[in-house]
Amino acid sequence: MNIDLTGAVWRKSNKSANNGGCVEVADLGQAIAVRDSKNPDGGVLVFTPHEWDCFLDGAEKGEFRRNG
């Protein structure tokens, strides 16, 4: 998927600490982009809206919690 990030509006959780250890998300309409806030010029992960919705659903259900 070739996505144009020009004009992307990046946002991060308002619960994020100011230590730079956060991810930022941009809703591009046809895709959702995710990047490391410490390295905004680095790589970007891109998901379809369906993939992103599935991820959020799993996060809300606790599917990604570490054991122990």
Secondary structure, 3 states (H helix, E strand, C coil): CCCCCCCCCCECCCCCCCCCCCEEEEECCCCEEEEECCCCCCCEEEECHHHHHHHHHHHHCCCCCCCC
